Amino acid sequence: MKHAPVYTAPAALVEGSDLHLPEGMRVPRGWSGVAIGKGKDAVKLYWALTEQSEQMMSNVDLNRYSQARFRFSLALNYRAPIQIKVYLLQSKATLGWIDVRYGYVFQPFELKLDGEQAWSALREGIGLEAHGEANDLDGGRDGGRLWIFDRLQDDESRRFFTPQLLFAEENSDRWQLFLDRMLSLSSLQPFGWMEGCVLDGLYDLRAVAEPEKVERVLSSHFDQFIDRDGRLRYEDLYSKPVDNTFTTIEATLPIGVLSKLQPDHPAVERAIEYWLSHYRNGMIADGDTVTAEGAYTIAYPMAVAATRLQREDLARLALEQLMLRRERLVKGRNLYLRNYGNGKKLTFRNWSRAYAWYMLGLTRTWLELNAYAYADLDGMEEIREAIRHVVDNALTYRLPQGLWSCFLDEPETGIETSGSAGIAAAIALGAGHGLLPESMLEIAEQCFEELANWLSPDGVLHGVSQHNAGGIGLQRSGYRVYSQMGMGLTAQLYAAIHKAKRDP
């Protein structure tokens, strides 16, 4: 048998109770799932042993495939902590527990196994039982049963999201496997800021990967969220249907790439209408809350729409969003994620992803406007200086191995890979386009090389702090997850570095 560096065995049978989805919630279009309960409502997974899997699990192959793990992905958003017991169906022996806290749709969770456990799982099957808040709640945003994807009609393109056993060699080429995961539906995220990070990463990879393949993947991602009539069809981060609208300022990030590909798309016009309808006193925001995300999720896609549609008014508005955020969120060497009530409350000081959103927003907006007809607009020089200022601040907090902690000035909060990737991507983009000194590229490269240590054997990024549904306590807790959103930021870094090396 010819060995591959990674072998995936999806469950051949997924059994669960016949339960209805929580009221008002929806799984993504064309997808299906099963709820994990307790006792009679436990989920049962079975594998069909084939000649290939029997041979792979021989003693020789166990030595080759030194890493084994069980994995599932969420089909509905879950806004509470819950523990999932993983056990063998015949012997009832516990394999371990999967700790899920505030998970979101498409997010993978896994349990590492040794070779004997993996072989037993293939023979006996696996049971999944929920312990925690899901046993006491009937559904809704604060709890309910944990829904995971099922076999998904055995669709090969969606295999990554099915319950599965995964076997991998220790010395596999993780960056190649990372690209394989990125350049597929495996990198799919909920529409909005998460998927926007992935789309930007995919679009940037066109310059350093197979352009035609990247185009196909981009199309497959957009097809998940846009129907044939050009209408948006998606769920918000509570898994509630919000078709053909934008729910928050964070939801418009995908419009950046869509504007690059199809500037006349009706969703682009809808986004422009949304931005203008939320314009108050110079700021586009949700209520009176000014956030760092807006630099990336509003100013940047607005700048792309401005250049592609030749709308100077949008270009000026994009710059205004950046300058007001610099004014309200940057206080000396500190950057805050949020400003409530016109400065009455500032929170999430020096959070790594706040730096990523702010730096990517500044850099991408400036590069977009500078490359077209808006290089001389008022505010462009101010944004250039703001970029240099925030980069200097970020570098003072960089850890010895080249990454950043979850809160930059609190190294005890632990390394956070998605923020690190976003910060380094902004630096690499700036250095690669002459916005920052060329020497800055070495700093981005060091971060990139270190991130390889945080990739799973099949190329998925770990070390990401969970999305911010659990508040500042969860961010400080050290809890880390896998995230395709983080992979999107890493892909942006990958593309910027490789493009700069190729085109010095």
C-alpha positions as CSV (number, residue, x, y, z in Angstrom):
1,M,0.0,0.0,0.0
2,K,1.3,3.5,-0.9
3,H,1.5,5.6,2.3
4,A,0.2,9.2,2.5
5,P,1.5,11.5,5.2
6,V,-2.1,11.8,6.5
7,Y,-4.8,9.2,6.5
8,T,-8.4,10.1,7.4
9,A,-11.0,7.6,8.3
10,P,-14.5,9.2,8.4
11,A,-17.2,7.5,10.5
12,A,-19.2,5.2,8.2
13,L,-22.3,5.5,10.4
14,V,-23.4,8.3,12.7
15,E,-26.4,7.6,15.0
16,G,-28.1,10.1,17.2
17,S,-31.6,10.9,18.6
18,D,-34.2,12.4,16.3
19,L,-34.1,15.9,17.7
20,H,-35.2,19.2,16.3
21,L,-32.9,22.1,15.9
22,P,-33.2,24.8,18.6
23,E,-35.9,27.3,17.6
24,G,-34.7,30.1,15.4
25,M,-31.4,28.4,14.6
26,R,-30.2,26.9,11.3
27,V,-27.3,24.8,10.1
28,P,-25.6,26.1,7.0
29,R,-27.3,25.6,3.6
30,G,-26.9,22.0,2.3
31,W,-25.3,20.7,5.6
32,S,-26.7,18.5,8.3
33,G,-25.9,17.6,11.9
34,V,-26.6,15.6,15.0
35,A,-27.0,16.6,18.6
36,I,-24.9,15.2,21.4
37,G,-26.9,14.4,24.5
38,K,-26.5,12.0,27.4
39,G,-27.6,8.4,28.0
40,K,-30.1,7.4,25.2
41,D,-29.2,10.7,23.4
42,A,-25.5,10.0,23.2
43,V,-24.1,10.0,19.6
44,K,-22.7,6.7,18.3
45,L,-20.1,6.5,15.6
46,Y,-19.1,3.4,13.7
47,W,-16.3,2.6,11.2
48,A,-16.4,0.0,8.5
49,L,-13.1,-1.8,8.6
50,T,-11.7,-2.2,5.1
51,E,-8.7,-4.1,3.8
52,Q,-6.9,-0.7,3.6
53,S,-7.7,0.3,7.1
54,E,-6.8,-3.1,8.5
55,Q,-3.4,-3.0,6.7
56,M,-2.8,0.6,7.9
57,M,-3.5,-0.3,11.4
58,S,-1.0,-3.2,11.4
59,N,2.0,-2.8,13.8
60,V,4.3,-1.5,11.0
61,D,1.8,1.2,10.1
62,L,1.3,2.2,13.7
63,N,4.9,3.0,13.9
64,R,4.7,5.1,10.7
65,Y,1.5,6.9,11.7
66,S,2.8,8.1,15.1
67,Q,0.0,10.6,15.7
68,A,-3.7,9.6,15.9
69,R,-6.6,11.7,16.9
70,F,-10.4,11.8,16.9
71,R,-12.1,14.9,15.5
72,F,-15.5,16.5,15.0
73,S,-16.7,20.0,13.9
74,L,-19.6,22.1,15.1
75,A,-22.8,22.4,13.1
76,L,-24.3,25.2,15.3
77,N,-22.9,28.0,17.4
78,Y,-22.6,27.1,21.1
79,R,-22.4,29.9,23.6
80,A,-21.4,28.1,26.8
81,P,-18.8,25.7,28.1
82,I,-19.4,22.0,27.8
83,Q,-17.5,18.7,28.2
84,I,-17.8,15.9,25.7
85,K,-17.0,12.4,27.0
86,V,-15.4,10.2,24.3
87,Y,-15.7,6.5,25.0
88,L,-15.5,3.1,23.3
89,L,-19.0,1.6,22.5
90,Q,-18.3,-2.0,23.5
91,S,-16.0,-1.8,26.5
92,K,-17.4,1.6,27.6
93,A,-13.7,2.6,28.4
94,T,-13.3,6.3,28.4
95,L,-10.9,7.6,25.7
96,G,-10.9,11.2,27.1
97,W,-12.8,14.4,27.2
98,I,-13.1,17.2,24.7
99,D,-13.4,20.7,26.2
100,V,-15.7,22.9,24.1
101,R,-16.1,26.5,25.2
102,Y,-18.1,29.0,23.1
103,G,-17.5,27.1,19.8
104,Y,-18.8,28.3,16.4
105,V,-19.9,26.7,13.2
106,F,-17.2,24.8,11.2
107,Q,-14.8,24.8,14.2
108,P,-13.0,21.5,14.7
109,F,-12.3,20.0,18.1
110,E,-10.2,16.9,18.7
111,L,-8.9,14.3,21.1
112,K,-5.4,12.9,20.8
113,L,-5.2,9.1,20.9
114,D,-2.5,6.5,21.2
115,G,-2.3,3.7,18.6
116,E,-4.1,1.2,20.7
117,Q,-6.9,3.6,21.4
118,A,-7.3,4.4,17.8
119,W,-7.4,0.7,16.8
120,S,-10.0,0.0,19.4
121,A,-12.1,2.9,18.2
122,L,-12.0,1.5,14.7
123,R,-13.1,-1.9,15.9
124,E,-15.7,-0.9,18.6
125,G,-16.9,2.5,17.5
126,I,-17.0,5.7,19.6
127,G,-19.7,7.2,21.8
128,L,-20.1,10.9,22.5
129,E,-21.9,12.1,25.6
130,A,-22.4,15.7,26.8
131,H,-21.7,16.8,30.4
132,G,-22.3,20.3,31.6
133,E,-24.8,23.0,30.7
134,A,-26.2,21.1,27.7
135,N,-27.9,18.6,30.0
136,D,-29.9,21.3,31.7
137,L,-30.9,23.6,28.8
138,D,-33.2,23.1,25.9
139,G,-31.4,25.4,23.4
140,G,-30.7,29.0,22.5
141,R,-27.7,31.2,22.7
142,D,-26.8,30.3,26.3
143,G,-26.5,26.6,26.0
144,G,-28.5,23.6,24.7
145,R,-27.2,20.5,23.1
146,L,-24.0,20.6,21.1
147,W,-24.7,19.9,17.4
148,I,-21.9,18.5,15.2
149,F,-21.8,17.7,11.5
150,D,-22.7,14.2,10.5
151,R,-21.5,12.2,7.5
152,L,-22.6,15.1,5.2
153,Q,-23.8,12.7,2.4
154,D,-20.2,11.4,2.2
155,D,-19.3,14.5,0.2
156,E,-15.5,14.3,-0.3
157,S,-15.1,18.1,-0.4
158,R,-16.6,18.3,3.1
159,R,-14.9,15.3,4.6
160,F,-12.8,17.5,7.0
161,F,-15.9,18.4,8.9
162,T,-17.3,14.9,9.5
163,P,-16.6,12.8,12.7
164,Q,-13.3,11.1,11.9
165,L,-10.2,9.4,13.0
166,L,-7.0,10.9,11.7
167,F,-3.6,9.3,11.4
168,A,-0.5,11.3,10.5
169,E,3.3,10.8,10.1
170,E,5.5,12.8,12.5
171,N,7.7,14.4,9.8
172,S,5.1,15.5,7.3
173,D,5.4,18.7,5.3
174,R,3.0,20.8,7.4
175,W,3.2,23.9,5.2
176,Q,2.2,21.9,2.2
177,L,-0.6,20.3,4.2
178,F,-1.6,23.8,5.4
179,L,-1.9,24.9,1.8
180,D,-4.0,21.8,1.0
181,R,-6.4,22.7,3.8
182,M,-6.6,26.3,2.9
183,L,-7.2,25.7,-0.8
184,S,-10.4,23.7,-0.1
185,L,-13.7,23.9,1.7
186,S,-11.8,22.8,4.8
187,S,-11.0,26.5,5.5
188,L,-14.7,27.5,5.5
189,Q,-15.8,29.8,8.3
190,P,-19.0,31.6,9.3
191,F,-19.8,34.5,6.9
192,G,-18.5,37.8,8.3
193,W,-15.1,38.7,9.9
194,M,-14.1,35.0,10.2
195,E,-14.7,34.1,6.6
196,G,-13.3,37.5,5.6
197,C,-9.9,36.6,7.1
198,V,-10.0,33.3,5.1
199,L,-11.1,35.0,1.8
200,D,-8.2,37.6,2.1
201,G,-5.8,34.8,2.7
202,L,-7.1,32.8,-0.3
203,Y,-7.0,35.9,-2.6
204,D,-3.5,36.7,-1.6
205,L,-2.4,33.1,-2.3
206,R,-3.2,33.7,-6.0
207,A,0.2,35.3,-6.3
208,V,2.2,32.4,-4.9
209,A,0.0,29.3,-5.5
210,E,-1.9,27.9,-8.4
211,P,-4.1,30.8,-9.5
212,E,-6.8,28.7,-11.2
213,K,-7.1,26.4,-8.1
214,V,-7.4,29.5,-5.9
215,E,-10.1,30.9,-8.1
216,R,-12.1,27.6,-7.8
217,V,-11.8,27.6,-4.1
218,L,-12.8,31.2,-3.8
219,S,-15.9,30.4,-5.9
220,S,-16.8,27.4,-3.7
221,H,-16.6,29.6,-0.6
222,F,-18.8,32.3,-2.0
223,D,-21.2,29.7,-3.4
224,Q,-21.8,28.7,0.2
225,F,-23.1,32.1,1.2
226,I,-24.5,33.7,-2.1
227,D,-27.2,32.1,-4.1
228,R,-27.6,32.2,-7.9
229,D,-29.7,35.4,-7.7
230,G,-26.8,37.2,-5.9
231,R,-28.6,37.1,-2.5
232,L,-26.7,36.6,0.7
233,R,-27.8,33.5,2.5
234,Y,-26.0,32.8,5.8
235,E,-26.4,32.6,9.6
236,D,-24.9,35.1,12.1
237,L,-22.6,34.0,15.0
238,Y,-25.6,32.8,16.9
239,S,-26.6,30.5,14.1
240,K,-29.7,32.6,13.4
241,P,-30.7,33.2,9.7
242,V,-29.9,36.7,8.6
243,D,-30.3,36.3,4.8
244,N,-29.5,39.2,2.5
245,T,-28.5,41.6,5.2
246,F,-25.5,42.6,7.3
247,T,-26.0,42.3,11.0
248,T,-22.9,44.2,12.4
249,I,-20.0,46.2,11.0
250,E,-17.9,43.0,11.3
251,A,-20.1,41.2,8.8
252,T,-18.9,43.3,5.8
253,L,-15.2,42.1,5.7
254,P,-15.9,39.6,2.8
255,I,-17.0,42.5,0.6
256,G,-13.3,43.4,0.2
257,V,-12.5,40.3,-1.8
258,L,-15.9,40.3,-3.5
259,S,-15.3,43.8,-4.7
260,K,-12.0,42.7,-6.2
261,L,-13.7,39.9,-8.0
262,Q,-17.1,41.4,-8.9
263,P,-17.4,45.1,-8.0
264,D,-20.8,45.2,-9.6
265,H,-22.2,42.4,-7.4
266,P,-25.5,43.3,-5.7
267,A,-23.9,42.4,-2.3
268,V,-21.3,45.1,-2.8
269,E,-24.0,47.7,-3.3
270,R,-25.9,46.4,-0.3
271,A,-22.8,46.8,1.8
272,I,-22.3,50.4,0.7
273,E,-25.9,51.1,1.7
274,Y,-25.3,49.5,5.1
275,W,-22.2,51.5,5.7
276,L,-23.9,54.8,4.8
277,S,-27.0,54.0,6.9
278,H,-24.7,53.5,9.9
279,Y,-22.8,56.7,9.5
280,R,-23.1,59.0,12.5
281,N,-20.8,61.9,13.4
282,G,-18.0,60.7,11.1
283,M,-18.1,57.1,12.4
284,I,-19.6,53.9,11.1
285,A,-20.2,51.8,14.2
286,D,-22.6,49.6,16.0
287,G,-24.3,52.0,18.3
288,D,-21.8,54.1,20.3
289,T,-19.1,51.4,20.4
290,V,-16.0,52.1,18.4
291,T,-13.9,49.0,17.8
292,A,-10.5,48.2,16.3
293,E,-12.3,45.6,14.1
294,G,-13.8,48.4,12.1
295,A,-10.4,49.3,10.7
296,Y,-10.3,46.0,8.9
297,T,-14.0,45.1,8.5
298,I,-15.2,48.5,7.3
299,A,-12.3,50.8,6.2
300,Y,-10.5,48.2,4.1
301,P,-13.4,46.7,2.2
302,M,-14.8,50.2,1.7
303,A,-11.4,51.2,0.2
304,V,-11.6,48.3,-2.2
305,A,-15.1,49.2,-3.3
306,A,-13.9,52.9,-3.7
307,T,-11.1,52.0,-6.0
308,R,-13.0,49.4,-8.1
309,L,-16.1,51.6,-8.5
310,Q,-14.1,54.9,-8.7
311,R,-15.9,56.4,-5.7
312,E,-13.7,59.1,-4.1
313,D,-16.4,59.7,-1.5
314,L,-15.9,56.1,-0.3
315,A,-12.2,56.5,-0.3
316,R,-12.4,59.6,1.9
317,L,-14.9,57.9,4.2
318,A,-12.6,54.9,4.6
319,L,-9.7,57.2,5.7
320,E,-12.0,58.9,8.1
321,Q,-12.8,55.6,9.7
322,L,-9.2,54.9,10.3
323,M,-8.3,58.3,11.7
324,L,-11.2,58.4,14.1
325,R,-10.3,54.9,15.4
326,R,-6.7,56.0,15.8
327,E,-7.9,59.0,17.8
328,R,-10.2,56.9,20.1
329,L,-8.5,53.6,20.5
330,V,-4.7,54.5,20.6
331,K,-3.6,55.9,23.9
332,G,0.2,56.3,24.0
333,R,1.7,52.8,23.7
334,N,-1.6,51.2,24.3
335,L,-4.2,50.0,21.8
336,Y,-7.7,49.2,22.9
337,L,-10.2,46.9,21.2
338,R,-13.3,48.9,22.2
339,N,-14.2,52.4,23.2
340,Y,-17.7,52.7,24.7
341,G,-19.7,55.9,25.1
342,N,-17.2,58.3,23.6
343,G,-14.4,57.3,25.9
344,K,-16.3,56.5,29.1
345,K,-15.0,52.9,29.0
346,L,-12.0,51.4,27.2
347,T,-11.5,47.6,27.2
348,F,-9.2,44.8,25.9
349,R,-6.0,46.8,26.2
350,N,-3.3,45.5,23.9
351,W,-5.2,42.4,22.9
352,S,-3.4,40.6,20.1
353,R,-6.3,40.4,17.7
354,A,-7.1,44.1,18.3
355,Y,-3.6,44.8,17.0
356,A,-4.1,42.5,14.0
357,W,-7.4,44.1,13.0
358,Y,-6.1,47.6,13.5
359,M,-2.8,47.0,11.7
360,L,-4.3,45.0,8.8
361,G,-7.0,47.7,8.4
362,L,-4.5,50.5,8.3
363,T,-2.1,48.7,6.0
364,R,-4.5,47.2,3.5
365,T,-6.6,50.4,3.2
366,W,-3.4,52.5,2.6
367,L,-2.0,50.0,0.1
368,E,-5.4,49.8,-1.7
369,L,-5.8,53.6,-2.0
370,N,-2.2,54.2,-2.8
371,A,-2.2,51.7,-5.7
372,Y,-5.0,53.5,-7.5
373,A,-6.0,57.2,-7.9
374,Y,-6.2,58.1,-4.3
375,A,-2.6,58.3,-3.2
376,D,-2.7,62.1,-2.6
377,L,-5.9,62.2,-0.6
378,D,-5.8,64.1,2.7
379,G,-5.1,61.6,5.5
380,M,-2.9,59.2,3.6
381,E,0.3,60.6,5.2
382,E,-1.4,60.4,8.6
383,I,-2.2,56.8,8.1
384,R,1.3,56.1,7.0
385,E,2.5,57.5,10.3
386,A,-0.1,55.6,12.3
387,I,1.2,52.4,10.7
388,R,4.7,53.1,11.7
389,H,3.6,54.0,15.2
390,V,1.6,50.9,15.8
391,V,4.3,48.7,14.3
392,D,6.9,50.2,16.7
393,N,4.6,49.5,19.6
394,A,3.9,45.9,18.6
395,L,7.6,45.2,18.2
396,T,8.3,46.3,21.8
397,Y,6.1,43.5,23.0
398,R,7.3,40.7,20.7
399,L,8.3,37.5,22.5
400,P,11.8,36.0,22.0
401,Q,10.6,33.2,19.7
402,G,9.0,35.8,17.4
403,L,5.3,35.6,18.4
404,W,3.0,37.7,20.6
405,S,1.0,36.8,23.7
406,C,-2.8,37.1,23.9
407,F,-2.4,40.4,25.6
408,L,0.8,41.9,24.3
409,D,1.9,43.6,27.6
410,E,0.9,40.5,29.6
411,P,3.1,37.6,28.5
412,E,1.6,35.4,31.2
413,T,-1.5,35.2,29.1
414,G,0.4,32.9,26.7
415,I,1.2,32.8,23.0
416,E,-1.7,33.6,20.7
417,T,-1.2,32.5,17.1
418,S,-4.0,34.2,15.2
419,G,-3.1,37.7,16.5
420,S,0.6,36.9,15.9
421,A,-0.1,35.9,12.3
422,G,-2.3,39.0,11.7
423,I,0.3,41.4,13.2
424,A,3.1,39.8,11.2
425,A,1.0,39.7,8.0
426,A,0.5,43.5,8.3
427,I,4.2,44.0,8.8
428,A,5.1,41.7,5.8
429,L,2.6,43.6,3.6
430,G,4.0,46.9,4.6
431,A,7.6,45.8,4.1
432,G,6.9,44.1,0.8
433,H,5.3,47.3,-0.6
434,G,7.8,49.9,0.7
435,L,5.6,51.2,3.4
436,L,8.0,49.9,6.1
437,P,11.7,49.2,6.0
438,E,12.6,46.1,4.0
439,S,14.4,44.7,7.1
440,M,11.0,44.3,8.8
441,L,10.4,41.3,6.5
442,E,12.8,39.3,8.7
443,I,10.6,39.9,11.7
444,A,7.6,38.6,9.8
445,E,9.6,35.6,8.6
446,Q,10.6,34.7,12.2
447,C,6.9,34.7,13.2
448,F,6.0,32.6,10.1
449,E,8.7,30.0,10.9
450,E,7.6,29.7,14.5
451,L,3.9,29.2,13.5
452,A,4.9,25.9,11.8
453,N,5.2,24.5,15.3
454,W,1.5,25.3,15.9
455,L,0.1,23.5,12.9
456,S,-1.5,20.1,13.4
457,P,-0.1,17.1,11.4
458,D,-2.6,17.9,8.7
459,G,-2.0,21.6,8.6
460,V,-4.6,23.2,10.8
461,L,-3.6,26.1,13.0
462,H,-3.8,25.7,16.8
463,G,-2.9,28.2,19.6
464,V,-5.8,30.5,18.8
465,S,-7.8,32.1,21.6
466,Q,-11.5,31.4,21.2
467,H,-13.7,33.9,19.4
468,N,-14.6,36.7,21.8
469,A,-18.0,35.3,22.9
470,G,-16.7,34.3,26.3
471,G,-15.4,37.7,27.3
472,I,-12.1,38.8,28.7
473,G,-12.0,36.0,31.2
474,L,-11.9,33.4,28.5
475,Q,-9.2,35.3,26.7
476,R,-7.0,35.4,29.8
477,S,-7.6,31.8,30.7
478,G,-5.1,30.3,28.3
479,Y,-7.8,28.2,26.5
480,R,-6.7,27.7,22.9
481,V,-8.5,26.2,19.9
482,Y,-8.1,25.3,16.2
483,S,-9.4,28.0,13.9
484,Q,-9.6,28.3,10.1
485,M,-9.9,32.1,10.7
486,G,-6.4,31.9,12.2
487,M,-5.3,30.0,9.1
488,G,-6.6,32.8,6.9
489,L,-4.4,35.3,8.8
490,T,-1.5,32.9,8.4
491,A,-2.2,32.5,4.7
492,Q,-2.0,36.3,4.4
493,L,1.4,36.1,6.1
494,Y,2.5,33.2,3.9
495,A,1.6,35.0,0.7
496,A,3.2,38.3,1.7
497,I,6.5,36.7,2.6
498,H,6.7,34.4,-0.4
499,K,5.7,37.2,-2.8
500,A,8.3,39.6,-1.3
501,K,11.0,36.9,-1.7
502,R,10.0,36.2,-5.3
503,D,9.8,39.9,-6.2
504,P,12.4,41.7,-4.2
